[in-house]
Structure formats: structure tokens, C-alpha cells
């Protein structure tokens, strides 16, 4: 294991792929685990065997605390310890204090700063989304006339299809309410069936089982609480490498080694060529054979097809045998 000081000397004085140099004296770092975004000795996640940062999940937006210690430096697949933070800001700060109690004050302070910033960004994005949903407007980038006409045509077709779907759904609901398909048809979607039941309740044609609904709602609430509490504060170990990079490396390794895919392809090509040669021989046998005349050359049937492993045009070779010498001997003998 290399020393942290040696790693920093190489990064600072020679080359680092994450370093972004500017015209000013400050250099930025593009590493996603960097807690400050600056390229210096304290903030570098590569040159510190003991490091902590805050990251948000791009899919769900949940915040996680990532910690790296020297005890796991020999395990790249479990280098980072990931802890889910509470959505409550004050509780998340308490989790950071409890997890980083004996860590350097610099990392604790920067992690809290990053948590504050990410929380503010999440609040602002949710406000913008709610405002757009309320107004029904969205910022659309300027498009070329051709693209704009194409999108408008697609919107018109989608609206027409939606009208047809709504009409079909309305007709289906009327038939279900009239009892044309029985009390409870089996091939009806659950969402449409719930709409039918609610419409029947509004018209007074049906009654709701309150006790059964309360039991179902309580079970759903309990399951949601278990899912939320189960992942909170749990410890996971993640790799320092991205999944996409690992998949690309594995694909390159398979191509270099000449994996099973290439062998299967060549075998399939050989099978296709064999089938073509068999079909060609069958057609030749079905044709009527002409009687050989004297002085002529008798043609044999099509020889075995030449199978090629590489893709390309199929070639058939015909073999001819001269019969003049044996015919002359037969005439002299007679």
C-alpha cells in the first residue's frame, strides 16, 4: 500500500485525470467523492486513506454518508462504507456527529456544509417542480422548425389516441356498472375496477366494507414504515469503481480472450453451410440423369460443398472426369 504523501506528490507534481486546471491559482477536482470540489491535500479522496463525504442518489435523491478507512484499503469492492441519512435535516446532522465523532474537524465541517447545500438544492428543485405542475408550464428549449413540426404532429396524434382510449374506458365502465360482464370479471384491470366501485358508491348502488378497508390501509401503512425504517441508518459497503466501467472492462477482456460468443458464431455458420450443402445435393439427385453419348464428357453430381468459416458468398465446385480412353479400349476389344 502506497503512502498518502507519495500519492499526493504524484498527483500534485505529475498528473491526475481528475484535476481541472484554471487560469487562476485554484485547481478543481472532478472526482465524485471529493467533499469540496477543490484539488488540495486535505480534500483529495485519493491521497487520504481516511476520508468522508456526502452524496445523493441520482435516482431517488436520498442522501448517503460515505466513509473510507485504512482498514479496508486492501478491499476495493468494500472500500466505501455507505450509511443512509435521515430526510430530517437535524437528525441527519446528529448522524454525522455520531458517525464522525473521532474524525478530523475539517471533514466533519465540510460534510455538514455539503449536507446543507444538497438539502437546499433538493428543496429548491421540489418547489420548482410543484410550481410547474401548478401552472402547467415547462421551460422548453428552442427547437428547429423541422423538429417543432414533427413534435406538434406527434402531440396531435397522441391527443387523438388519448380521446379514443378515454372513450373506450368510459364505455367499459358503463358496461361493468350495468353488469354486462358479471359481478366480478377476471380480466379487468384493478384500477378500472376501483373506479367502477367508487362510481357505484357515489350513486348509492354499492356499499363499502369499512372494516376490511381499515385493515388493508393499516397493513399498507405498516409495510411503508418498515421499508422506510429498514433502510435508515443501515451500513452498506460499495466499490470505488463505477458499475459501467466494470462492465466495459469485462467486455474488453472477453473480446481479448475470444470468449464463447465467437465460437458459437462460427459453429452456427458451419451448421448453416452444412444444411445448404445437403439441400444442394438433394436437388441434384432429383434431376433426371442424361445418358452419356460416345465422345462426350459425363458430368458427375455436384461435389461436396466447400464450407467456409468466414462469412461470404457460397461456392460450389463441380468435378469432371474424361471417359474417352475406356471407350476406345471397348471398341478395339469388340
C-alpha positions as CSV (number, residue, x, y, z in Angstrom):
1,X,0.0,0.0,0.0
2,X,1.4,3.3,-1.1
3,X,1.8,6.1,1.4
4,X,-0.7,9.0,1.3
5,X,2.2,11.5,1.0
6,X,3.7,9.7,-2.0
7,X,0.3,9.6,-3.7
8,X,-0.2,13.3,-3.2
9,X,3.2,14.1,-4.6
10,X,2.4,12.1,-7.8
11,X,-1.0,13.8,-8.1
12,X,0.2,17.3,-7.4
13,X,3.5,17.4,-9.3
14,X,3.0,14.9,-12.2
15,X,-0.5,14.1,-13.4
16,X,-4.1,13.4,-12.2
17,X,-7.0,12.7,-14.5
18,X,-9.4,14.4,-12.1
19,X,-7.6,17.6,-11.9
20,X,-9.0,20.6,-13.7
21,X,-6.6,23.5,-14.0
22,X,-7.7,27.1,-14.3
23,X,-6.0,30.3,-15.2
24,X,-6.2,31.4,-11.6
25,X,-4.2,29.7,-8.8
26,X,-7.0,27.4,-7.8
27,X,-7.4,23.9,-9.3
28,X,-10.7,22.0,-9.2
29,X,-11.3,18.2,-8.8
30,X,-13.8,16.3,-10.8
31,X,-13.8,13.2,-8.6
32,X,-17.4,12.5,-7.4
33,X,-16.2,11.6,-3.9
34,X,-14.5,15.0,-3.3
35,X,-16.2,16.8,-0.5
36,X,-15.2,20.3,-1.5
37,X,-14.6,20.1,-5.2
38,X,-11.1,21.6,-4.8
39,X,-7.8,20.0,-5.6
40,X,-5.7,20.2,-2.4
41,X,-4.1,17.9,0.1
42,X,-7.0,17.8,2.6
43,X,-9.8,17.5,0.1
44,X,-8.2,14.8,-2.2
45,X,-10.1,11.5,-1.8
46,X,-7.2,9.6,-3.4
47,X,-4.4,10.9,-1.2
48,X,-6.3,10.4,2.1
49,X,-6.8,6.8,3.4
50,X,-9.3,8.2,5.9
51,X,-12.0,10.2,4.2
52,X,-15.7,11.0,4.4
53,X,-18.2,12.7,2.1
54,X,-21.9,13.2,1.4
55,X,-23.5,12.0,-1.9
56,X,-27.1,11.9,-3.1
57,X,-28.6,9.1,-5.2
58,X,-29.4,10.3,-8.7
59,X,-32.5,8.1,-9.0
60,X,-34.2,8.6,-5.6
61,X,-32.5,11.7,-4.3
62,X,-31.7,10.1,-0.9
63,X,-28.6,11.4,0.9
64,X,-25.8,9.0,2.0
65,X,-22.7,9.4,4.2
66,X,-19.7,7.7,2.6
67,X,-16.7,6.8,4.8
68,X,-13.3,5.3,3.8
69,X,-10.8,3.9,6.4
70,X,-7.4,2.5,6.1
71,X,-8.5,-0.9,7.4
72,X,-10.5,-1.5,4.1
73,X,-7.9,-0.2,1.7
74,X,-7.0,-3.7,0.6
75,X,-10.6,-4.4,-0.4
76,X,-11.5,-2.2,-3.4
77,X,-15.0,-3.7,-3.5
78,X,-15.7,-2.7,0.1
79,X,-13.6,0.4,0.3
80,X,-16.5,2.8,1.0
81,X,-19.0,2.4,3.8
82,X,-22.3,3.9,2.9
83,X,-24.9,5.0,5.5
84,X,-28.3,6.3,4.7
85,X,-29.1,9.6,6.2
86,X,-32.5,10.7,7.6
87,X,-34.6,13.1,5.4
88,X,-34.9,15.3,8.5
89,X,-32.1,17.8,8.4
90,X,-31.5,17.9,12.2
91,X,-31.4,14.1,12.5
92,X,-29.0,13.9,9.6
93,X,-26.6,16.3,11.4
94,X,-26.8,14.1,14.5
95,X,-26.0,11.1,12.5
96,X,-22.9,12.8,11.0
97,X,-21.8,13.8,14.5
98,X,-22.2,10.3,15.9
99,X,-20.5,8.5,13.0
100,X,-17.6,11.0,12.7
101,X,-17.1,11.6,16.4
102,X,-13.3,11.0,16.4
103,X,-12.6,12.2,12.8
104,X,-10.8,15.4,11.9
105,X,-12.8,18.6,12.4
106,X,-12.1,19.6,8.8
107,X,-14.0,16.6,7.4
108,X,-16.9,16.9,9.8
109,X,-17.3,20.6,9.0
110,X,-17.2,20.0,5.2
111,X,-19.6,17.1,5.4
112,X,-22.1,19.3,7.2
113,X,-21.6,22.0,4.7
114,X,-22.2,19.6,1.8
115,X,-25.3,18.2,3.5
116,X,-26.7,21.7,3.9
117,X,-26.1,22.5,0.3
118,X,-27.6,19.3,-1.0
119,X,-30.7,19.8,1.2
120,X,-31.2,23.3,-0.1
121,X,-30.9,22.0,-3.7
122,X,-33.5,19.3,-3.1
123,X,-35.9,21.8,-1.5
124,X,-35.5,24.2,-4.4
125,X,-36.0,21.6,-7.1
126,X,-39.1,20.3,-5.4
127,X,-40.5,23.9,-5.3
128,X,-39.8,24.4,-9.0
129,X,-41.5,21.1,-9.8
130,X,-44.6,22.0,-7.8
131,X,-44.8,25.4,-9.4
132,X,-44.5,23.9,-12.9
133,X,-47.2,21.4,-12.1
134,X,-49.5,24.1,-10.7
135,X,-49.1,26.4,-13.7
136,X,-49.0,23.6,-16.2
137,X,-46.0,25.2,-17.9
138,X,-42.5,24.0,-18.6
139,X,-39.4,25.6,-19.9
140,X,-39.0,24.1,-23.4
141,X,-35.7,24.7,-25.2
142,X,-35.8,26.4,-28.6
143,X,-36.2,23.8,-31.4
144,X,-35.6,23.8,-35.1
145,X,-38.7,24.3,-37.3
146,X,-38.5,20.8,-38.6
147,X,-38.3,19.3,-35.1
148,X,-41.0,21.5,-33.8
149,X,-43.4,20.5,-36.6
150,X,-42.6,16.9,-36.0
151,X,-43.3,17.2,-32.3
152,X,-46.6,19.0,-32.9
153,X,-47.7,16.2,-35.2
154,X,-46.9,13.6,-32.6
155,X,-48.8,15.6,-29.9
156,X,-51.9,15.8,-32.2
157,X,-51.8,12.0,-32.8
158,X,-51.3,11.4,-29.0
159,X,-54.2,13.5,-28.1
160,X,-56.4,11.7,-30.7
161,X,-55.3,8.3,-29.3
162,X,-56.0,9.5,-25.7
163,X,-59.5,10.6,-26.7
164,X,-60.2,7.1,-28.2
165,X,-58.7,5.4,-25.0
166,X,-60.9,7.6,-22.8
167,X,-64.0,6.8,-24.8
168,X,-63.2,3.0,-24.6
169,X,-62.6,3.3,-20.9
170,X,-65.9,5.2,-20.4
171,X,-67.8,2.6,-22.4
172,X,-66.1,-0.3,-20.4
173,X,-67.0,1.3,-17.1
174,X,-70.7,1.7,-18.2
175,X,-70.8,-2.0,-19.2
176,X,-69.2,-3.0,-15.9
177,X,-71.7,-0.9,-13.9
178,X,-74.6,-2.4,-15.9
179,X,-73.4,-5.9,-15.0
180,X,-72.9,-7.0,-18.6
181,X,-69.7,-9.0,-17.6
182,X,-71.0,-10.4,-14.4
183,X,-70.3,-9.5,-10.7
184,X,-66.5,-9.6,-10.9
185,X,-64.8,-10.2,-14.3
186,X,-61.4,-11.7,-14.0
187,X,-59.7,-9.9,-17.0
188,X,-60.4,-6.3,-15.9
189,X,-57.6,-4.1,-14.5
190,X,-57.7,-3.3,-10.9
191,X,-57.6,0.5,-11.4
192,X,-60.6,0.4,-13.7
193,X,-62.5,-1.8,-11.3
194,X,-61.8,0.6,-8.4
195,X,-63.2,3.4,-10.5
196,X,-66.3,1.4,-11.2
197,X,-66.8,0.7,-7.5
198,X,-66.3,4.3,-6.5
199,X,-68.9,5.4,-9.1
200,X,-71.3,2.8,-7.8
201,X,-70.8,4.1,-4.3
202,X,-71.4,7.7,-5.3
203,X,-74.7,6.7,-7.0
204,X,-75.7,4.6,-4.0
205,X,-75.7,1.3,-5.8
206,X,-73.0,-0.3,-3.6
207,X,-71.7,-0.2,0.0
208,X,-68.1,-0.1,1.2
209,X,-66.8,-2.6,3.7
210,X,-65.3,-0.2,6.2
211,X,-63.7,-2.8,8.5
212,X,-62.0,-4.5,5.5
213,X,-60.7,-1.2,4.1
214,X,-59.3,-0.2,7.5
215,X,-57.4,-3.4,7.8
216,X,-55.9,-3.1,4.3
217,X,-54.9,0.5,4.9
218,X,-53.2,-0.4,8.2
219,X,-51.2,-3.1,6.6
220,X,-50.1,-0.8,3.8
221,X,-49.0,1.8,6.3
222,X,-47.1,-0.7,8.3
223,X,-45.3,-2.0,5.2
224,X,-44.3,1.5,4.2
225,X,-43.0,2.3,7.7
226,X,-41.0,-0.9,7.7
227,X,-39.4,-0.1,4.3
228,X,-38.6,3.5,5.4
229,X,-37.1,2.5,8.8
230,X,-35.3,-0.6,7.5
231,X,-33.0,1.3,5.1
232,X,-32.4,4.2,7.5
233,X,-29.0,4.1,9.2
234,X,-28.1,0.8,7.6
235,X,-24.5,0.2,6.6
236,X,-23.5,-0.9,3.2
237,X,-20.1,-1.4,1.5
238,X,-19.7,-0.1,-2.1
239,X,-16.9,-0.3,-4.5
240,X,-14.7,2.6,-5.5
241,X,-15.3,1.8,-9.2
242,X,-18.4,2.5,-11.2
243,X,-20.5,-0.4,-12.5
244,X,-20.4,0.9,-16.1
245,X,-16.6,0.8,-16.0
246,X,-16.5,-2.7,-14.7
247,X,-18.9,-3.9,-17.4
248,X,-16.8,-2.3,-20.1
249,X,-13.6,-3.9,-18.7
250,X,-15.3,-7.3,-18.6
251,X,-16.4,-6.8,-22.2
252,X,-12.9,-5.9,-23.4
253,X,-11.5,-8.9,-21.5
254,X,-14.0,-11.3,-23.2
255,X,-13.1,-9.9,-26.6
256,X,-9.4,-10.2,-25.9
257,X,-9.7,-13.8,-24.7
258,X,-12.0,-14.8,-27.6
259,X,-14.9,-15.9,-25.5
260,X,-17.7,-18.3,-26.1
261,X,-19.6,-15.9,-28.3
262,X,-17.1,-16.1,-31.2
263,X,-17.0,-19.9,-31.0
264,X,-20.8,-20.2,-31.0
265,X,-21.0,-17.9,-34.0
266,X,-18.5,-19.9,-36.0
267,X,-20.4,-23.1,-35.1
268,X,-23.7,-21.6,-36.3
269,X,-22.1,-20.6,-39.6
270,X,-20.7,-24.1,-40.1
271,X,-24.2,-25.6,-39.4
272,X,-25.8,-23.3,-41.9
273,X,-23.2,-24.2,-44.6
274,X,-23.8,-27.9,-43.9
275,X,-27.5,-27.5,-44.3
276,X,-27.1,-25.6,-47.6
277,X,-24.8,-28.3,-49.0
278,X,-27.2,-31.1,-48.1
279,X,-30.1,-29.2,-49.8
280,X,-28.0,-28.7,-52.9
281,X,-27.1,-32.4,-53.1
282,X,-30.8,-33.4,-52.8
283,X,-31.9,-31.2,-55.6
284,X,-29.1,-32.6,-57.9
285,X,-30.3,-36.1,-57.2
286,X,-33.9,-35.3,-58.1
287,X,-33.0,-34.1,-61.6
288,X,-33.2,-36.7,-64.4
289,X,-29.8,-38.0,-65.5
290,X,-29.0,-38.0,-69.2
291,X,-27.4,-41.0,-70.9
292,X,-23.8,-40.4,-71.8
293,X,-23.0,-40.5,-75.6
294,X,-19.8,-41.6,-77.1
295,X,-17.2,-38.9,-77.3
296,X,-18.9,-36.7,-74.8
297,X,-17.9,-36.0,-71.2
298,X,-20.0,-37.3,-68.4
299,X,-20.6,-35.0,-65.6
300,X,-20.7,-36.2,-62.1
301,X,-23.0,-34.9,-59.5
302,X,-22.2,-31.8,-57.5
303,X,-19.2,-32.5,-55.3
304,X,-19.2,-31.7,-51.6
305,X,-19.8,-28.0,-50.9
306,X,-16.8,-26.1,-49.7
307,X,-17.7,-24.9,-46.2
308,X,-16.1,-21.6,-45.1
309,X,-16.0,-20.3,-41.6
310,X,-15.8,-16.7,-42.7
311,X,-19.0,-15.0,-44.0
312,X,-19.1,-14.5,-47.7
313,X,-20.6,-16.0,-51.0
314,X,-21.1,-19.8,-51.0
315,X,-19.0,-21.6,-53.7
316,X,-19.8,-25.0,-55.2
317,X,-17.2,-26.9,-57.2
318,X,-18.1,-29.5,-59.9
319,X,-15.7,-32.3,-60.8
320,X,-15.5,-33.6,-64.4
321,X,-13.9,-37.0,-65.5
322,X,-12.8,-37.8,-69.1
323,X,-14.2,-41.1,-70.5
324,X,-12.6,-41.2,-74.0
325,X,-9.8,-43.7,-73.1
326,X,-12.1,-46.5,-71.7
327,X,-14.5,-46.1,-74.7
328,X,-11.6,-46.6,-77.2
329,X,-10.5,-49.8,-75.5
330,X,-14.0,-51.2,-75.6
331,X,-14.3,-50.6,-79.4
332,X,-11.0,-52.3,-80.1
333,X,-11.9,-55.3,-78.0
334,X,-15.1,-55.8,-79.9
